[in-house]
């Protein structure tokens, strides 16, 4: 029996990849959960109140973030390379502008906020591993590729400002290449598994030399919950990511081995996404702060997480039928 005190939690973006896993964990531990998302749930969790609406609709947002809510997990965002190249205005409006409304309403309600951010805020800083206070190194503002990074960084600035000037109880978690069941097939792991199980060639960009630190979704959720629950997390940001650096080529070949699909096609990033797209050669967190304060560290080895994800995907016909035209 869990000793966790039951809370009323609001999850924005709660029908998405990370959000849906978070909702399940919250319900499992006895929390009362309300979800606000622009998309209705494909598989609703029993007992959860789902509200469909745009995060930019302040009136709709006020229906769910109100007195009596204990914590707001703010996960709603426009994410994915294909999205922030095609919809930069929506990226900025939702990732930044709507966050101000979330923070205002949470302050009025007396609720804690956990803002989901991203490793993208560090941009192309070459000094890895990145500490939470590491520098941001970005390309020019004419390149839509940096709209996501900038919008999430501004959302972080807003959150820190609310803590320092308004006394809001809030914390930030920065996810590093989270993967697992239900992820839209537009990212390196999900897209490769999707292609493999649909008997299509696996693809890497620029020979797969880029390195990433892949974090299984269950580990990311555990870090998120610890940040929400720990009294010392207020006003802090935490890197939630594995520190095991793996090349993209290696992870794609491992997916091919697990699924029994041989052969990898190499694509030139410049030809596929345009010369203005700037990929990141390395993306590595320092997660020592999360270990020291939250007692968190990732527990799932990459191969184990990939096996779990492939096993789930084999039985998810609805997912296998999705379009995988996005790219990372």
C-alpha angles and dihedrals in degrees: 000000000000118000091203111124111241115252138184105244129188117204118194110202089021096151093057130091103279093024095058092051090048092051091053092051092048092051092046091057093048104261123145107237136201120184127202116191138145089232125062115237117266091207109019118207114237113255096018120122109225120199117188114211147115114273088225089065099093093190091055090046090052090056090066105028101062140123110305094044111116103189137012118207102200105201102139112119144134102252139171134071092258090053100048092046092050103032109030093150092054089047092057096041096051102031096045115013097044090049089067089059092048091052094046093051094044090053091052091047094047091237129147116241126216108192115203109218135166147240085244090082089078091059112191099335103158094204100095140208092055119222117208090259095045120137123270115232115186142168126243123303091241088071111085088204089082097049092091094049092047095045093051091045090053089049087055091049089052091050094049090047092052090051094049101038104027103029095240116168102232142143136186130225120195114205121212116206097319115193138173144103118347097018113144109257093246099095131078097260100035094041093049093049090046092052093044095051090046088053095245127137118273115242135209129181121232092355092304093274093142116103128220137174107232118210123195113232095240090059091048091052092050090053091048093052092047090052090051094048102040114094090209093060096080112119092006135116121212131198106227104194147100117265093212104113115213130174117241088237091057095051092048092050090049090053088050090052093049094047097038095242117138129200133044127219117215119219128193109236093213093054094045102040104017133258093278092065110098116198122204115242094203135016113182129156130207102224096180092111093056089048094049100044105025099028087232130144131154113265103184119090114222096246092049092050092048092050090052091048094048092048090053093046094052089066098040105089092167090058095044088055094057124107114260099192093124120099139203 
